[in-house]
Amino acid sequence: MNHTVAKSILLTSLLLGSSNLTQAQTANPPKAQYEMDISTVTGFAGMTGGLGSAMSMMFGGKNKASHMLELRLGSRLAPTGGPASADHFPDAELKLGKSLPLVTPTPSASTAEPSSRMPQNFERPQGRLLLFWGCGAKAAPGQPVVIDFARVAAGQMPPDLFSTRVPVESRLTMANSKTYGSWPNQKSGKMPDSNASILGEHRVAGNYTPEMKFTLNQDFMGPLNAQSSSGIGGATNLNWNSVPAATGYYAWAIGGKITGEKMGDMVWWSSSMSRDFGAGLWDWLSPATVQRLIADKTVMPPSQTSCTIPAEVKAAAPQFMMGNLTAFGPEANFAYPPRPAKGVWNPEWTARARYRSTTSLLMGEGMGGLGDMSGNDQRQQPKKKPCKPSLIGAVLGKGC
């Protein structure tokens, strides 16, 4: 992997992934909380169907989607009768067996706090990140915003860089739970098949949680199929299918320019009509939050199925661009006992199931060594031609 490319991508992710966590407190906290993240994935993240399937999806082809599931159980109780043990018992239509074990992670050296000391041969990152935003053939005035990686590494953070209007919604972790279990894990981790269903009755039981029972009436969301095409004046058209149950859409694209054997400027574009690159937009957002963000044009409404990426974005990243599209979905919440009309609410447990559908694709004519990724590049190449850095190779761990 080209280290300059990898460092630029990593620094970009860290920059745009930073945000303050927000969590609303209501009534008294339950003894235990449960979370289910239910995803439908195509493109890069949906490579469980094989590289050929992923390549088809990345270039806008329709293909079998992958179903992804993540389960988290957090409790204020200590386990009784031995080590922590809990299981999720799903409906048979999920086709993952009788139960999914919720394993409590064991602290290890890999989970310890990282050292704050700088690596011995640390090379300060170079280059710039150009930020664009908004749907339209031309970028609005004031774009791009330029961020110098070297200055950021030196602690010179640009003012007003992060969105404060887009929250990163809280999730259960070992840090905020007395006892914690999750799935997938080292004991079990097979994901649901594309024909599996999450519908039906679900039960969670263990020695550090009250027994939970609830019924899901929303199945996995449908897959996103996105295509890109050249637009007027150098713009890029992005189109996708309407996904039932979607509450809103958000798109972003990242690209760059290679000069010789060096990575030049990195380019990041967001479909938001204002300069919002908050990490919550890459994550899970509740329907209420999505509605608020649609109102201020940060998120696209569920009726929208196209967006034009400004020509200036393609001009700044002429060789390659990787795009991502998220369809935020509904959310189901359960509690026992139910919230009373009056008085103090002391729930035994709460559970939340949230949904989304995502896809990713490659856009543009120059893919920077894409053929080498599959090992089946049939093009004639000079034997001693120097290797060129590739964003795609960097993402997949291949390249210079």
N, C-alpha and C positions, 0 to 999 in steps of 0.2 A: 504494500500500500504506500502511496506517496504521502509522506508525513505532513507536508504542507497542506494538502487537500484535507487529510483527516483532521488536523488541528483546526482548520477553518470551519469544517462542518461541526466539530465538537463545540467550539467556542460559540458558533451561531446558535446551536441548540441550547447551550447554557444561558446565553443572553436572552433568547426569546422564551425560554421556559421558566424564567423567574417571575414570581408573583406572590402576593400575600394571600395566605389562606384565610377563608372566612367561614365561620360556622355559627349558625343560629342556635341559641339555647331556648328550649321550650319545656315547661313543666319540670318534673324531676327525671333524671336520667334513668333509663331502663337497666335491669340487671344484665341484659345481653342485647347486642345488636347484630344484625346479619345483613350482608350486602351481596347482591348478585349483579355482575356486569355481563351483559349479554350482547355479543357483537356478531355482525355479519361482515365478512371481510373479503375483498377481492384485490388483485394487484400484488404489489411487493409483499405486503403482510399476509397475503393469502396463498403462500407458496406451498401449502400442504398438498396441493394437487399436482406438484411437480414443476420444474423450471419451464417446461413448454407451456403449461397452463398459465403460469405467471406472466410469461412473455406475451401471450395472447391478450391477457387482460391489460397489461401495461400499455399496449398499443391500441387499446380501445375495443378489443374483441370481446364477445360475450363468452363466458365460461363458467364452470361450476364454482360457486362461492364456498368459502369456508365459514364454519360456525366456531366462534370462540366464546369461552365461558370462564369467568373468574369468580371465586367464592371467598368471602372473608367473614369470619365470626370473631367478634370482640366481646369480652365479658368483664364485668367488675367482680366476678366471683373467682375464688380459687378452686381448682379441681378437687373432687372428693374421691376417696377410694383408690388412689393411685395416680399415675401420670395423666396429664391432660389428654382427653380423648373425646372426639366428636365426629359425627357423620351427617351428611346430607343424603336423604332418601328421596330421589326424584321419581316422577312418573315414569312408567316403563317405556314410553315413547321417546325418551331421551336416548335410550339404547346405550347406556354407559354402565349397565350392571345394577345390582341391588342398591349400592350406596357409593358415595364419593367421600373418602376419608379427608377430614379437615385436620391437617397435620400442623402441630406447633413447631415452628422453626427452632433449631438448636443454634445458639450463639457460636460463632466460629471466627477464625481470623479474618475470613472474607467479609464478615458483617461488622467488624470492628470499625471504629471511627478512623478515617484516613489521616495520615500524617499531614500536618500543615507545612512541613518543610518542602521546599522546592526540589525537584529532581536534580541530580548532580550536573547533568549536561542539558539543562532545560534551555530550549531555543525559543525566544520570545516570538509569538505568532506575528505574521505580517499580513498585509493585504487589507482590503476594506469590505464592508458589507453595505450594499445599497438597498434601501427599503423603499418599495413601491406599494401602493394600495388602490383599491377601487376597481369596479367594473366599468370599462369604457375603452374606446379605441385609442384615446390619448390620456396620458397621466395628467392629473390635476396639478395646478401650480404648487410649487414648494416641494416637488419630488425630483429626485430621490433624496431621502435623508441618508447621509453618509456617516458610517461608523468605522473608525480606524481601529483594527484589532490590536495593534501595538499599544495604543493609548488605553484601551480597555484593560489589557493585561497589566498595564502599569497603574491601574486603579482609577483612571480618569473616565468615569462612567458618564455618558451623555445625559443631560437633564431631560426629564419627561419621556424617557424611553419606553417604559412599561405602562400598559393600560391599567388603570385602577377601577375601571367599570366592569371588567370581566373577571368574576371570581374563579378561583380554583376550588371546586367543591370538595369538601372534606371526605376522607375515606378512613376506614378502620386500619390500624397498624398495630404492631407490637408495642410501639411507643405510647399509644393512647389507650391501651387495653391492659388489664391485669393479667388476663389469660387470652391467648389468641391462637386461631387456627385458620389455615387457608388451603385452597385447592385452585390450580394444580400444584403438585409438589413432587418430591422425590419418590414418593410411594405410588402415586397415581397421577396421570396427567393426559390421558388420551382425550382429544377434543371430540365433540359431537359430529357425526356424519352430516353431510349436506341435506339428507332426507330426515334427520332427527327433528323432534319437536320438543320445545320447552313447556308446552301447555300442560295443564293438569295440576294434580295435588303434589305438594312438596312438604317434607318434614325434616326438621333439624333437631338432633338430640345428642347429648353428651353429658360428661360429668362436671361441666362448669357452666352450664346454661339451662334455663328452663326449656322444656320441649316446645318447639315452634311448629305450627301447621298453617299453611296458606295455599291458595290456588292461583296460578297464573293463567290469565285469559288472553294475554298477548304473546304470540309466537315470535320466533326469530324474525327480524325485519327482512324485507326483500333485498337482493343485491343491488348495488349501484353499478351502472355501466356508463362510463364517461368516455368521451371522444374529444380530441382536439383537432383543429384544422386552421389553416392560414386564413387570416382575415384581411380586410382592406387596410392598406398603408402599413403593413408589417405587424398588425395586431394578431393575437391568437384567440380563436373562438373555442370556448369550452362548453360542451353540451352534455347533458346526462338525462337519464330516465327519471320519471317521478316515482318515488318510493312510498307506498302506502304507510301510513302511521308516522311519517316524518314530520317533525315539528319545525324544522328549518335546516338550511344548508350553509356550510362554510367551506371555502376553498383556499388553498395556498399553493405556491409553487416556489421552488428553489432552483437556481441555476448558476452558471458562472462562465468565465471566459478563460481559456487556456492560451498562454503566450509561450511558445517554445515548449520547454519542459516544466514550466512553472504555472501554478494556478494563480490567476489574476483576481479580479474582484468577484466576490460572491454576491448573488442577487436574490432577494427574498420579496415575494409579492403576496399580498393578502386581499381577499375579496371584500373585506370591510370597506365601507365608503369613508371611514376615518382611519387615522393611524393607530390601529389597535392590533397589537401582536401579543396579547396576553395569553399565558399558558392555558387558561381555561378553555380557550377556543380550540385547543388540540385534544381536549380531554372529554369529560362527560359534563353536560349541562342539563339542569332540570328544565321541564317545559316552561315553568314560570320565568326562569332566567332567559331562555331562548326568546320568549315573547317580548321581553323588555329589550333584548338586543335587536330583534327584528324592527321594533319601533324606531330605534335610532340608527338603523341601517348598518349595524355591525354584522348581523347574520342575515342571510337571504331567506325570504319567506318560503314555505313549502310549495307554493304555486310556481316558483321560479325554477327553470330547468336549463338555464344558459347564463354565461357570463363571458365578457370579452376582456382578455388580459391586454393592457395597454401596449402599444408598439414599442414604447421606450424600454419595457421589460425585455422584450426579445432582442432589441438592439444592444442592451447591456449584457445579455447572456445568449449570444448567437449560436453557440455550439450545442448546448443541451439545456434541458429544463425538466425537472421532475415535479409532477403535480400531485396533490392530494385533495380529496373531497370527502366531507363528512356529512351524513344525514343524521342530525340529532333525533332521538326518538322519545317515546313516552316513558313514563316512570310509574311503577306500582308500589304503594306503601301499605304495610300491614302492621298491626299492633295488637297486643293483648295485655290487659283488657282495653277495649276501645276508649277513646277520649270521652270523658263525661261532658255533659252540657254545662255543668257548673262544678266548682270546687277544684281541688288539687288532683292532678292526674299522676298516678304512680304506675306506669306501665311495667309489666314483667319483662316484655321483650318487644323489639321493633324489627321489621325486615323491610328491605328496599330492593327492588329489581329495576334496573335501568337499561335502556336499549339504545343502540346506534348501529348505523351501517356505514362502512368506509370503503374507499377505493383509492388506488394510486396508479399513475400512468406516466409514461415518458412523452414529452412533447418536443418538437423541433426536429430538424433534419440531421444535425451532427450529434451522435450519441456517444462520442468519446470512448471508443473501444468496446462498445456493447457486444460486438461479435465475439470478442475474446472471452466474454463471461461464460458462454455456454460451451466453449471448447470446440465449436463447430463452425468457426469463421472460415468460409470458403474463398474469401478474397485473396488475391495475390499480395503478399507483403514482402518487402525487401528483408533479407535475412538479418542484416545488421541495423535495421531501422531502430532508433532509440525509442524506448517506451515513453508514452505520453500519459500524464496523469488523467484520471477519469473520475468524475463524481460517482458514476454508477459503480465502478470498481471499488472506490473507497467505501461506499455504503455497504457493499457485500464482502468487503475484506479482501479484494483482489486488486491487482494493478501494480504500479511501480513500488 
